[in-house]
């Protein structure tokens, strides 16, 4: 059977796009068939919409959870994109002919191979070694991207694909799975035959496909209708999304062999302008511009010398035109004075760039995407739709200096929007810690758009048509999946942050209906902390936290009641109890409606009882001191008891570790405390001293150098040493024996 015109290309090849256009002008086909999922043909019109700006990607995704997706990115210099443009501009029909995206996704789900990424043989690696270049992309660029004759590119690409295929098949492996390729090529032949059955003559059809598939299309048997119907497939939806040059680069995952998309754009412009050296000049000019922007010298003479050097390097390497490898070497030599670090930012700008595509409103987007971009405009966040990380500071209080309500609460609504995206797992914004912990009105965000964020947004389309709907659905899911009160309290905290009253009501009802009696201290303390944060908002987020007050009171009292029983634990569990005590104490200090006496009474019991974990007893004493609920006399009594000669080393040092966890400056100022500690250590034998040293090292691990110096001065005064002597003793090199002793402390055997 006579075949149509087959044109083999490399995806994201500027020369391939240029020479394909020449072939299309020569043949003037009535039908253009392109390698790409056949069920995505209907988005072609939107791809070439006058206001669509590449790079863009077609995203196909499953219609049922869990959402799985597959991407087909296109740049301006993609041969497929230019073929679609030509067809629409010249009145030719145009279709995708590869396996439907639903079949690809179904094969992946069933475990069918997507390619031999783990295969032992890699034909590209073998090609790299044989070519003597720094990678097969450089080989391809030298061999074909600078080819000016259309027929030479056509024959060269076909030869490259044929030899690569033969090499791959002879080795029985590699990144191209034979079974899947046979399936794809049989489907493409089926689509070609169907087109000819419609009345298109072979000479009226141009088929655009990867060069690797040319031999397969020439020999493959067309897929039968029965075979086509038997293919497994998923129900899919699809959308267009903006893409970025950074994501196209091989540094971030999907590269399609296109590690330098900004440079390839320069190659494309040079071909369109008929200026062979346009890319070389443009590359070095961009590097120089970035150097000047950073305040470094970069003269025009250096750019000219760099261009000349790149040409000479290309000749030495057997090429008629400089490739990216030559240009980078020239930039390092002539602009970086031999240092790549000096030109690294400029090289990144010239090779990858920060270009992001865009789509006109209403073009092939899901409703949740439309809502996202509408809110970006409404909330004046469009400038943050960039691959560069940018800071955004929010003041959630009403701005009384403006007239409209929208402007008065602009930052609050921005906060709602960003928190809703966070709940959905859309990585557009990352909330940062604010210095003032008590400033509930202040938020700090880092914003950056990425294709991953767009994919995450599309994956949320199954949860709702808008961002608020999807966020509400996700929070309801979390409530239903919750295994304890802390999980529901986390949903409540998010519901307030998102400004969603119905979600607050739903989560509050679930929290009220869940028994807190069976909850652990850690879970109750985490819940108290989260509810405390919500109540501290007050009416700032235009939601009433009053219904949460009795719940917080109930949980707080429960914590006070069970705290002492939780302190009969070993040292491994003590860390979690300490964190819980921190949370409960912070919650009580933040709210007057939480009875302080209940908490102080619980702490007094823990501080005084001898049968509890001594670290926790010491920590309870530290909180009491901080709250002025323990007198100096009471502390002295506890010190004399806990650091007495009869107290086992690990118990005394463990108590001191807990005591030293808080309010350090107040402790440092108490000379009597250090006198007691010194006397206690003096009374220990060698083995007990080693035991004590393990805990004391932990106790002092987080002390600052200044705090340690102050302690040294206290001990120097006790031991009758002056400040200089103490400093010399503390900073003197350790003897070999002392160093060996310290290194062995972590493995000290407590006979437990």
C-alpha positions in Angstrom: 0.0 0.0 0.0 1.3 3.4 -0.9 2.0 5.5 2.2 1.6 9.2 2.8 4.5 11.6 3.2 6.2 10.5 6.5 8.3 13.3 8.2 10.3 12.1 11.2 11.2 14.7 13.8 12.6 15.0 17.3 10.2 16.5 19.8 11.0 20.1 20.7 13.4 20.5 17.7 13.6 24.0 16.2 15.2 22.7 13.0 12.6 20.0 12.8 9.8 22.6 13.1 11.4 24.8 10.5 12.1 22.1 7.9 8.7 20.5 8.5 7.1 23.9 7.5 9.1 23.8 4.3 7.9 20.3 3.5 4.3 21.3 4.3 4.6 24.3 1.9 6.0 22.0 -0.7 3.4 19.3 -0.4 0.4 21.5 0.5 -1.4 18.5 2.1 -5.2 18.4 2.7 -4.6 16.4 5.9 -1.9 16.6 8.6 -1.6 13.6 11.0 0.5 14.1 14.1 1.8 11.7 16.7 -0.2 12.5 19.8 -3.2 11.0 21.6 -6.0 10.7 19.2 -8.7 11.6 21.8 -7.1 15.0 22.2 -7.6 16.3 18.7 -10.4 18.6 19.7 -8.0 20.8 21.7 -6.0 21.7 18.6 -8.1 24.8 17.9 -7.4 26.2 21.3 -3.7 25.4 21.0 -3.4 27.8 18.1 -5.9 30.4 19.4 -4.5 33.9 18.7 -4.1 34.6 22.4 -2.5 31.3 23.3 1.2 31.8 24.1 3.4 28.7 24.3 4.8 26.9 26.1 1.6 25.1 27.0 0.7 21.5 27.7 -2.3 19.2 27.2 -3.2 17.5 30.4 -5.3 14.4 30.3 -6.5 13.0 33.7 -8.7 10.2 35.0 -12.3 11.0 35.9 -12.2 9.0 39.1 -10.1 9.2 42.2 -7.2 8.8 42.7 -6.5 11.1 39.8 -3.7 10.1 37.5 -2.6 12.3 34.7 -0.4 12.4 31.6 1.2 15.5 30.0 2.0 16.6 26.5 4.0 19.8 26.5 4.5 22.0 23.5 6.8 24.9 22.9 6.7 27.4 20.0 9.5 25.5 18.3 7.8 22.1 18.7 7.3 20.6 15.2 3.9 19.3 16.3 2.8 22.8 17.3 4.0 24.4 14.1 2.3 21.7 12.0 -1.1 22.4 13.8 -0.6 26.1 13.2 0.1 25.5 9.5 -2.9 23.3 9.0 -5.3 25.8 10.7 -3.8 28.7 8.7 -4.0 26.8 5.4 -7.4 25.2 5.7 -6.1 21.6 6.1 -7.6 19.1 8.4 -5.4 18.0 11.3 -5.6 15.1 13.7 -3.7 13.3 16.4 -3.2 9.6 15.6 -1.4 7.9 18.6 -3.1 5.7 21.2 -5.8 7.6 23.1 -4.6 9.1 26.4 -7.2 6.8 28.2 -5.3 3.8 26.9 -1.9 5.1 28.0 -3.3 5.7 31.5 -5.0 2.3 31.7 -1.8 0.6 30.6 0.2 2.4 33.3 -2.4 1.4 35.9 -2.3 -2.2 34.9 1.5 -2.3 35.2 2.2 -2.4 31.5 5.7 -1.0 30.8 5.9 2.7 29.9 9.5 2.3 28.8 12.6 0.6 30.0 13.9 3.2 32.4 15.4 0.4 34.4 16.8 -1.5 31.5 20.4 -2.5 31.6 21.1 -1.1 28.0 20.7 2.5 27.2 21.2 3.3 23.5 21.6 7.0 24.2 24.5 6.3 26.6 26.1 4.1 23.9 25.6 6.9 21.4 27.2 9.5 23.8 30.3 7.3 24.1 30.6 6.7 20.4 30.1 10.4 19.5 32.7 11.8 21.9 30.3 14.6 22.9 29.0 15.6 26.4 25.6 14.0 25.7 23.4 12.9 22.8 21.7 16.3 22.8 24.9 17.9 21.7 25.4 15.2 19.1 21.9 15.8 17.8 22.4 19.6 17.7 25.7 19.3 15.8 24.3 16.7 13.3 20.8 18.2 12.6 19.8 21.4 14.4 22.2 23.5 12.3 21.3 21.7 9.1 19.9 24.3 6.6 18.7 21.9 3.8 15.2 20.5 4.5 15.9 17.2 2.7 19.1 16.8 4.7 17.2 17.1 7.9 14.5 14.8 6.7 17.0 12.1 5.7 19.2 12.6 8.7 16.4 12.3 11.2 15.1 9.2 9.4 18.5 7.6 9.5 19.0 8.5 13.2 15.7 7.0 14.2 16.3 3.8 12.1 19.8 3.2 13.5 18.7 3.9 17.1 15.8 1.5 16.7 18.1 -1.2 15.3 20.6 -0.7 18.1 17.8 -0.9 20.7 16.3 -4.0 19.2 19.6 -5.8 18.8 20.3 -5.3 22.5 16.9 -6.4 23.6 16.1 -3.5 25.9 16.5 0.2 26.4 14.1 3.1 27.0 11.8 2.1 24.1 9.5 -0.8 25.0 9.0 -2.9 21.9 5.6 -4.1 22.8 4.2 -0.7 23.4 5.8 0.8 20.3 4.3 -2.0 18.2 0.9 -1.2 19.7 1.3 2.5 19.0 2.5 2.1 15.5 -0.3 -0.4 14.7 -2.8 2.2 15.9 -1.2 5.0 13.9 -1.3 2.8 10.8 -5.0 2.2 11.5 -5.6 5.9 11.7 -3.7 6.5 8.4 -5.7 3.8 6.6 -9.0 5.3 8.0 -8.0 8.7 6.6 -7.3 7.2 3.1 -10.6 5.4 3.3 -12.3 8.8 3.7 -10.9 9.8 0.3 -7.6 11.4 1.1 -4.9 10.3 -1.4 -1.5 9.3 0.0 0.1 12.4 -1.6 -2.4 14.6 0.2 -1.4 13.5 3.7 1.7 14.4 5.7 2.3 12.3 8.8 4.5 14.0 11.6 6.0 11.5 14.0 9.1 10.9 16.0 12.0 9.7 13.9 12.1 6.5 15.9 8.7 5.4 14.6 9.3 5.9 10.9 10.5 2.4 10.3 7.7 1.0 12.4 5.0 2.9 10.4 6.5 1.6 7.1 6.2 -2.0 8.2 3.5 -2.3 10.9 0.2 -4.0 10.2 -2.8 -1.8 10.9 -4.6 -2.5 14.1 -7.9 -4.2 13.5 -11.2 -2.9 14.8 -11.4 -5.9 17.2 -8.0 -5.2 18.6 -8.9 -1.5 18.9 -12.0 -2.3 20.8 -10.1 -4.7 23.1 -7.7 -2.1 24.3 -8.1 -1.3 28.1 -8.9 2.4 28.6 -9.7 4.8 31.4 -12.4 7.5 31.2 -10.4 10.8 30.9 -11.0 14.5 30.8 -8.5 16.9 29.4 -7.5 20.5 29.6 -4.9 22.9 28.4 -2.5 24.5 31.0 0.3 27.0 30.8 3.8 25.5 30.9 7.2 26.8 31.7 10.7 26.6 30.1 12.0 25.5 33.5 9.7 22.5 33.5 10.6 21.7 29.9 14.3 21.6 30.9 15.7 18.2 31.8 16.8 19.5 35.1 13.3 19.4 36.5 12.0 16.1 35.2 10.3 16.1 31.8 12.8 17.3 29.3 12.3 15.3 26.0 16.0 15.8 25.5 15.5 19.6 25.6 17.7 20.7 28.5 18.0 24.3 27.2 14.6 25.5 26.0 15.5 29.2 26.0 18.5 28.5 23.8 16.4 26.4 21.5 14.0 29.4 21.2 17.0 31.4 20.0 17.8 28.7 17.4 14.1 28.9 16.2 14.3 32.7 15.9 17.5 32.5 14.0 16.0 30.0 11.5 12.9 32.3 11.0 15.2 35.3 10.5 17.6 33.5 8.2 20.5 34.5 10.5 22.6 31.4 11.3 24.6 33.1 14.0 21.6 34.6 15.8 21.5 32.0 18.5 25.2 32.4 19.3 25.0 36.1 19.6 21.8 36.0 21.5 23.2 33.5 24.0 26.3 35.5 24.9 24.3 38.8 25.0 22.0 37.3 27.6 24.9 36.1 29.7 26.5 39.5 29.5 23.2 41.3 30.3 22.8 39.1 33.4 26.3 39.9 34.5 25.7 43.7 34.2 22.4 43.3 36.0 24.3 41.8 38.9 26.8 44.7 38.9 29.7 42.9 37.2 31.6 44.2 34.1 30.7 42.6 30.8 31.9 44.5 27.7 30.7 44.3 24.1 34.2 43.4 23.2 34.0 40.3 25.4 30.8 39.2 23.7 32.4 39.6 20.3 35.4 37.6 21.4 33.2 35.0 22.9 31.3 34.6 19.6 34.6 34.2 17.7 35.9 31.7 20.2 32.7 29.7 20.0 33.1 29.4 16.2 36.7 28.3 16.6 35.7 25.7 19.2 33.0 24.4 16.8 35.6 24.0 14.0 38.0 22.2 16.4 35.2 19.8 17.3 34.3 19.1 13.7 31.2 21.3 13.3 30.4 24.1 11.1 28.4 26.1 13.6 28.8 26.6 17.4 26.6 24.3 19.6 25.5 25.0 23.1 28.6 23.3 24.5 30.8 25.7 22.5 28.9 28.7 23.6 29.0 27.8 27.3 32.8 27.3 27.1 33.1 30.6 25.4 31.0 32.4 28.0 33.1 30.9 30.8 36.3 31.9 29.1 35.5 35.4 27.8 32.9 36.6 30.2 33.6 34.6 33.4 37.4 34.8 33.1 37.6 31.0 33.5 35.0 30.7 36.3 31.7 29.0 35.6 30.4 30.3 38.9 30.8 33.9 37.7 28.5 33.3 34.7 26.2 30.6 36.2 23.1 32.9 36.5 23.6 34.3 33.0 24.0 30.8 31.6 20.8 29.7 33.4 18.9 32.7 31.9 20.3 32.0 28.4 19.7 28.2 28.5 16.5 27.8 30.5 15.0 31.2 31.1 11.8 32.0 33.0 9.2 32.0 30.2 5.7 30.9 31.1 3.0 30.3 28.6 -0.5 31.7 28.9 -4.0 30.9 27.7 -7.0 33.2 27.0 -9.9 33.2 29.3 -12.4 30.4 28.7 -10.0 28.2 26.6 -10.0 24.5 27.4 -9.9 24.9 31.2 -11.7 23.1 33.9 -14.0 25.2 36.0 -11.6 25.1 39.0 -8.8 26.5 36.8 -11.1 29.3 35.6 -11.9 30.1 39.3 -8.2 30.1 40.2 -7.3 32.6 37.5 -10.4 34.7 38.1 -9.4 35.0 41.8 -5.8 35.9 40.8 -7.2 38.9 39.0 -9.7 39.8 41.6 -7.2 39.6 44.5 -4.5 41.4 42.4 -2.1 38.4 42.6 -1.4 38.0 38.9 2.2 39.3 39.2 2.9 36.3 41.5 2.1 33.9 38.6 5.8 33.6 37.9 8.5 30.9 38.3 10.5 33.2 40.5 9.9 32.9 44.3 8.3 36.1 45.6 7.3 37.2 49.1 3.9 38.4 50.1 3.2 40.0 53.5 -0.5 40.1 54.6 -2.2 42.3 57.2 -5.6 40.7 57.9 -7.0 43.7 59.7 -9.5 45.9 58.0 -7.9 48.7 56.0 -10.0 51.7 57.0 -8.3 54.1 54.7 -10.0 52.8 51.6 -13.7 53.1 50.5 -14.7 49.7 49.1 -15.2 46.6 51.2 -13.2 44.6 48.7 -10.2 46.8 49.2 -10.6 47.0 52.9 -10.4 43.2 53.3 -8.1 42.5 50.3 -5.4 40.9 52.4 -7.9 38.8 54.4 -9.5 37.5 51.2 -6.0 36.8 49.8 -5.3 34.8 53.0 -8.6 32.8 52.5 -7.6 32.0 48.9 -4.0 30.9 49.8 -5.2 28.7 52.7 -7.8 27.1 50.5 -5.1 26.2 48.0 -3.0 24.8 50.8 -5.8 22.6 52.0 -6.2 21.3 48.5 -2.5 20.5 48.3 -1.9 23.1 45.5 1.7 24.3 45.9 1.2 27.9 44.8 1.9 29.4 48.2 4.0 28.4 51.2 3.2 30.0 54.5 6.2 31.2 56.6 6.6 31.7 60.3 5.9 35.3 61.4 8.4 36.7 64.0 5.6 38.0 66.3 3.9 34.8 67.5 1.1 36.8 69.0 0.4 38.8 65.8 -2.6 36.8 64.5 -3.2 39.5 62.0 0.1 39.1 60.2 0.9 36.4 57.6 4.0 35.9 55.5 3.8 33.8 52.3 6.2 32.7 49.6 4.5 32.4 46.2 5.6 30.7 43.0 3.6 29.3 40.1 4.7 26.1 38.6 3.2 23.5 36.2 3.0 21.1 39.2 0.7 23.6 40.9 -1.5 23.7 37.8 -1.6 19.9 37.8 -2.5 19.8 41.4 -5.3 22.3 40.8 -6.7 20.2 37.9 -6.5 17.0 40.1 -8.8 18.9 42.6 -11.5 19.3 39.9 -13.1 16.0 41.1 -13.7 17.7 44.5 -15.6 20.7 43.3 -16.1 23.2 40.5 -14.6 26.1 42.4 -11.7 26.4 44.9 -14.1 27.0 47.9 -16.2 24.0 46.9 -13.2 21.7 46.5 -11.6 22.9 49.8 -14.9 22.3 51.6 -15.2 18.8 50.1 -11.6 18.0 51.1 -12.1 19.1 54.7 -15.3 17.0 54.9 -13.2 14.0 53.7 -10.6 14.7 56.4 -13.3 14.7 59.1 -14.6 11.4 57.9 -11.1 10.0 57.8 -10.2 11.3 61.3 -9.1 8.8 63.9 -9.0 11.2 66.8 -9.9 14.7 68.1 -6.6 16.1 67.0 -7.3 15.4 63.4 -10.7 17.1 63.6 -9.2 20.1 65.4 -6.7 20.4 62.5 -9.7 20.6 60.1 -11.3 23.2 62.4 -8.1 25.3 62.3 -8.0 25.1 58.5 -11.7 25.9 58.2 -11.1 29.1 60.2 -8.0 30.0 58.2 -10.0 29.4 55.0 -12.9 31.6 56.1 -15.5 28.8 55.5 -18.3 28.9 58.2 -20.1 25.7 57.0 -16.9 23.7 57.3 -16.4 25.2 60.8 -19.9 24.1 61.8 -19.4 20.6 60.4 -16.1 20.1 62.1 -17.3 21.5 65.3 -20.2 19.1 65.4 -17.9 16.2 64.7 -15.5 17.3 67.5 -18.4 17.6 70.0 -19.6 14.2 69.0 -16.2 12.5 69.6 -15.4 11.4 73.1 -12.3 13.0 74.5 -12.1 10.5 77.5 -10.3 7.9 75.4 -7.8 10.4 73.8 -4.2 10.4 74.8 -2.5 13.3 76.4 -0.5 14.1 73.3 -3.7 14.1 71.1 -5.6 16.3 73.6 -2.7 18.8 73.9 -2.4 19.1 70.2 -6.2 19.6 70.0 -6.0 22.3 72.7 -3.2 24.1 70.8 -5.1 24.1 67.6 -8.3 25.3 69.2 -6.4 27.9 71.0 -5.0 29.3 67.8 -8.5 29.5 66.3 -10.0 31.2 69.4 -7.1 33.7 69.3 -8.2 34.9 65.9 -11.3 36.3 67.6 -13.4 38.0 64.9 -10.4 38.8 62.8 -11.4 36.2 60.1 -15.1 37.2 60.3 -16.0 34.0 62.1 -17.3 33.6 65.6 -15.0 31.2 67.7 -17.3 31.3 70.8 -18.8 27.8 70.2 -15.2 26.4 70.5 -14.6 27.9 74.0 -16.5 25.2 76.0 -14.8 22.5 73.9 -11.4 23.9 74.7 -12.3 24.2 78.4 -13.3 20.6 78.4 -10.2 19.4 76.7 -8.0 21.6 78.9 -9.5 20.2 82.1 -9.1 16.7 80.8 -5.4 17.3 80.2 -5.0 18.6 83.8 -6.7 15.5 85.2 -4.6 12.9 83.3 -1.2 14.7 83.2 0.2 13.1 86.4 -0.7 9.6 85.3 1.1 10.2 82.0 4.3 11.1 83.8 5.0 7.6 85.0 6.9 6.9 81.8 10.4 6.1 80.6 12.9 8.6 79.2 11.9 7.7 75.6 8.3 8.8 76.1 9.2 11.8 78.3 10.0 14.0 75.2 6.4 13.7 74.0 5.0 14.5 77.4 7.2 17.6 77.5 5.8 18.8 74.2 2.3 18.3 75.5 3.0 20.2 78.6 4.4 23.1 76.5 1.2 23.2 74.4 -1.2 23.1 77.4 0.8 25.8 79.2 0.8 28.0 76.1 -3.0 27.5 75.7 -3.7 28.5 79.3 -1.5 31.6 79.2 -3.4 32.7 76.0 -6.9 32.5 77.5 -8.3 33.8 80.8 -11.3 31.5 80.6 -9.0 28.5 81.2 -8.7 28.1 85.0 -5.0 28.6 85.9 -5.3 26.9 89.3 -6.2 23.6 87.7 -3.0 23.6 85.7 -0.8 24.9 88.5 -2.2 22.2 90.9 -1.4 19.5 88.3 2.2 20.9 87.9 2.7 21.0 91.7 1.8 17.4 92.0 4.2 16.4 89.3 7.0 18.6 90.7 6.7 17.2 94.2 6.0 13.5 93.6 9.0 11.1 93.6 7.5 8.2 91.7 7.2 10.1 88.4 9.8 10.5 85.6 12.3 13.0 87.2 12.8 14.9 83.9 9.1 15.7 83.9 9.2 16.7 87.5 12.0 19.1 86.8 10.2 20.4 83.8 7.0 21.0 85.9 9.2 22.9 88.4 10.6 25.0 85.6 7.1 26.0 84.4 6.0 26.8 88.0 9.1 29.1 88.5 8.4 30.8 85.2 4.8 31.5 86.3 6.0 32.7 89.8 4.1 29.7 91.3 7.2 28.4 93.1 9.1 30.3 95.7 12.8 30.4 96.1 12.5 28.4 99.3 10.4 25.7 97.6 13.0 25.5 94.8 15.8 25.2 97.3 13.9 22.3 99.0 13.4 20.5 95.7 17.1 21.1 94.7 18.3 19.6 98.1 16.0 16.6 97.6 16.6 15.9 93.9 20.4 16.5 94.0 21.2 14.8 97.3 24.0 12.3 97.7 21.6 9.4 98.0 19.8 10.1 94.7 20.9 7.9 91.8 22.9 9.8 89.2 20.4 9.4 86.3 17.5 10.5 88.5 19.2 13.6 89.8 20.7 14.6 86.4 17.4 13.9 84.7 15.6 16.2 87.1 18.1 18.9 86.4 17.7 18.4 82.6 14.0 19.1 82.9 14.5 22.1 85.2 17.1 23.6 82.8 14.7 23.3 79.8 13.0 26.7 80.5 13.7 30.1 82.0 17.5 29.7 81.8 18.6 33.2 82.7 16.6 33.0 86.0 18.3 29.7 86.8 21.7 31.0 85.9 21.3 33.9 88.3 20.6 31.4 91.2 24.1 30.7 92.6 22.7 28.4 95.2 21.4 26.1 92.5 24.9 25.7 91.0 26.4 25.2 94.4 23.9 22.3 95.0 24.7 20.8 91.6 28.5 21.1 92.2 28.1 19.4 95.6 26.0 16.7 94.1 28.5 15.9 91.4 31.4 15.9 93.9 29.6 13.2 95.9 29.3 10.8 93.0 31.7 7.9 92.3 33.3 7.5 88.9 30.5 5.2 87.5 27.7 7.4 88.9 29.5 10.5 87.5 29.4 8.9 84.0 25.7 8.3 84.4 25.0 11.9 85.4 27.2 13.2 82.6 24.9 11.6 80.0 21.9 13.6 81.2 23.9 16.8 81.9 25.2 16.8 78.3 21.6 16.6 77.1 20.6 19.4 79.5 23.2 21.8 78.3 23.1 20.8 74.6 20.8 23.7 73.6 22.4 26.4 75.8 24.0 29.2 73.9 27.7 30.0 74.2 26.9 33.0 76.3 24.8 31.0 78.7 27.5 28.4 79.1 30.0 31.2 79.8 27.7 32.5 82.6 27.4 29.1 84.1 31.2 28.7 84.0 31.6 32.0 85.9 29.1 30.7 88.6 31.0 27.5 89.0 34.4 29.4 89.0 33.1 31.5 91.8 32.0 28.4 93.7 35.4 26.7 93.1 37.4 29.8 93.9 38.7 30.4 90.4 38.7 33.8 88.6 37.1 34.4 85.2 40.3 34.0 83.3 41.1 30.6 84.8 37.5 29.4 84.1 37.8 30.4 80.5 41.2 28.7 80.1 39.8 25.5 81.7 36.6 25.5 79.6 38.4 26.2 76.3 41.4 24.0 76.9 41.8 21.0 74.5 40.5 17.7 75.9 43.0 15.0 76.7 42.8 11.8 74.8 41.3 10.0 77.7 38.6 12.7 78.2 37.7 12.7 74.5 37.4 8.9 74.6 35.1 9.1 77.6 32.8 11.6 75.9 32.6 9.6 72.7 31.5 6.6 74.7 28.7 8.3 76.6 26.1 7.9 73.9 26.5 4.1 74.2 26.6 4.1 78.0 25.0 1.0 79.5 22.4 1.8 82.2 21.9 -1.9 83.0 18.3 -1.5 81.8 
